[in-house]
Amino acid sequence: MSQDTDGAEFARLLRELKDRSGHSYGTLSKRLHMSTSTLHRYCNGDAVPTDYAPVERLARLCKASPEELVEEAEKLGLHALA
């Protein structure tokens, strides 16, 4: 898979989690201690987190399964976590 395709797939996974949570970007960003615009950029694929911590916090807040956590780590290229 190309890097662009991986980035789009990663953003899709984050959007799915966000949508499933039923929370707004503003509500989630406050709980995640990040700006609303940063979270929005991650979910739209305009930016990719430089580490796994914010992704893991979002996933856990949105009640992601362990399998989804592994999938997200793999999309970020963090295979050691998988």
Secondary structure as GFF3:
##gff-version 3
##sequence-region A 1 82
A	DSSP	alpha_helix	3	21	.	.	.	ID=ss1
A	DSSP	alpha_helix	25	32	.	.	.	ID=ss2
A	DSSP	alpha_helix	36	44	.	.	.	ID=ss3
A	DSSP	alpha_helix	53	61	.	.	.	ID=ss4
A	DSSP	alpha_helix	66	75	.	.	.	ID=ss5
A	DSSP	three_ten_helix	79	81	.	.	.	ID=ss6
###
